[in-house]
Structure formats: C-alpha cells, structure tokens
C-alpha cells in the first residue's frame, strides 16, 4: 500500500511559499541544498493539484540530484561551449598520420576470421 505524503502549510513561511510558487509556475523541480549536500527535492504537482509522482519517479529524481544533474530532461543544461572548444583544440592532430585504409583492411580481415576464435 502506498504511503500518504504528509502536508506542510507554508502560508506563514514566506521563503518556502515563494519557492513553492516558483516551482508551481515554472513546472521545474528544485533541489534543496545545505552547503554541498542535497537535502530534498521540491516537485511541481500535476494540473489538478494532486501529487503525481510515484516512488520510482522520486527515486529517479534523487539519483539525478545525487550526481549533480538538476534537469535531466534538458540535454543542454550545463553545456559549456568554451570547454567544448578547448577540448576540440586539445584533440587537434590526434589522428595525424592515421592510415584509414589500413585500419579498414584490418577490420575486414578480422570479420573474415572463423567465428569460433572470436571472443564472445
């Protein structure tokens, strides 16, 4: 049987009320932290104002929070174009002198080997 989620009336706690209203209007969950420790997740309710999150969803949200990803649904969250450009510059010349034709030849030869000698 599912356990009921306990309610807290935040009407008299202005900072918490503002946070709850922000989460509701943006429909984006937030992670509450103390220093560098994640403490809780504030999740927006569904359109009818009911708790629409399963235990599995809450667990998944906690896992993402544990690895420092606040918005797993946003592929570009945290993207740093300067870091990407620096990595590309660092990799420049990595394949200099690489013989593509020899590489492809080795691949085709490996594919023609007896299936019993290949690793699983």
C-alpha positions as CSV (number, residue, x, y, z in Angstrom):
1,X,0.0,0.0,0.0
2,X,1.3,3.5,-0.9
3,X,2.1,5.8,2.0
4,X,0.4,9.1,2.1
5,X,2.6,12.2,1.6
6,X,2.4,14.5,4.6
7,X,1.5,18.1,4.0
8,X,3.1,21.2,5.4
9,X,1.2,24.5,5.3
10,X,3.7,27.1,4.1
11,X,1.3,30.1,4.2
12,X,3.2,31.6,7.2
13,X,6.7,30.7,5.8
14,X,7.3,33.4,3.1
15,X,10.6,32.0,1.7
16,X,9.2,28.5,1.4
17,X,5.9,29.8,0.0
18,X,7.9,31.8,-2.7
19,X,9.9,28.7,-3.6
20,X,6.7,26.6,-3.9
21,X,5.1,29.2,-6.1
22,X,8.2,29.3,-8.3
23,X,8.2,25.5,-8.7
24,X,4.5,25.6,-9.5
25,X,4.7,28.3,-12.1
26,X,7.8,27.0,-13.8
27,X,6.8,23.3,-13.5
28,X,10.5,22.6,-12.9
29,X,11.7,20.7,-9.8
30,X,14.3,22.1,-7.5
31,X,16.9,20.5,-5.3
32,X,17.2,22.0,-1.8
33,X,20.8,22.1,-0.6
34,X,22.8,22.9,2.6
35,X,26.4,23.8,1.5
36,X,27.2,21.0,-0.9
37,X,24.7,18.4,0.5
38,X,21.4,17.8,-1.3
39,X,18.6,17.5,1.3
40,X,15.3,17.3,-0.6
41,X,13.6,17.8,-3.9
42,X,10.6,20.1,-4.5
43,X,8.5,18.7,-7.3
44,X,5.6,20.5,-9.1
45,X,2.2,18.9,-8.8
46,X,0.1,17.9,-11.8
47,X,-2.6,20.2,-13.3
48,X,-5.3,19.1,-10.8
49,X,-3.1,19.9,-7.8
50,X,-2.6,16.3,-6.8
51,X,0.6,14.5,-6.1
52,X,1.5,13.0,-9.4
53,X,4.8,11.3,-8.6
54,X,5.4,7.7,-8.0
55,X,8.1,6.3,-5.7
56,X,10.1,5.3,-8.8
57,X,10.0,8.9,-10.1
58,X,11.0,10.3,-6.7
59,X,13.9,7.8,-6.6
60,X,15.0,8.7,-10.1
61,X,14.9,12.4,-9.3
62,X,17.1,11.7,-6.2
63,X,19.6,9.8,-8.3
64,X,19.9,12.6,-10.8
65,X,20.3,15.1,-7.9
66,X,23.0,12.9,-6.3
67,X,25.1,13.1,-9.5
68,X,24.6,16.9,-9.7
69,X,22.1,17.0,-12.6
70,X,19.2,19.3,-11.7
71,X,17.4,18.9,-15.0
72,X,17.9,15.5,-16.7
73,X,15.2,16.4,-19.3
74,X,17.3,19.3,-20.6
75,X,20.1,17.9,-22.7
76,X,21.9,21.2,-22.9
77,X,21.8,22.1,-19.2
78,X,25.3,22.6,-18.0
79,X,26.8,22.8,-21.6
80,X,29.9,24.9,-21.7
81,X,30.8,25.9,-25.2
82,X,34.2,27.2,-24.1
83,X,35.1,23.9,-22.5
84,X,33.9,22.0,-25.6
85,X,36.0,24.3,-27.9
86,X,39.0,23.8,-25.6
87,X,38.6,20.0,-25.8
88,X,38.5,20.1,-29.6
89,X,41.6,22.3,-29.7
90,X,43.4,19.9,-27.4
91,X,42.4,16.9,-29.6
92,X,43.7,18.7,-32.8
93,X,46.2,16.5,-34.6
94,X,45.4,13.3,-32.6
95,X,44.7,11.4,-35.8
96,X,47.7,12.8,-37.7
97,X,49.4,10.0,-39.6
98,X,46.4,7.7,-39.2
99,X,46.1,5.3,-42.1
100,X,42.3,4.9,-42.7
101,X,42.7,2.4,-45.5
102,X,45.0,0.1,-43.4
103,X,42.6,0.4,-40.5
104,X,39.6,-0.6,-42.7
105,X,41.6,-3.5,-44.1
106,X,42.3,-4.8,-40.6
107,X,38.7,-4.6,-39.7
108,X,37.5,-6.6,-42.8
109,X,40.2,-9.2,-42.2
110,X,39.1,-9.6,-38.6
111,X,35.5,-10.1,-39.7
112,X,36.5,-12.9,-42.0
113,X,38.1,-14.9,-39.2
114,X,36.5,-18.1,-38.0
115,X,33.6,-17.3,-35.7
116,X,34.9,-19.9,-33.1
117,X,38.0,-17.8,-32.5
118,X,36.3,-14.5,-31.7
119,X,35.7,-13.5,-28.2
120,X,32.0,-13.6,-27.0
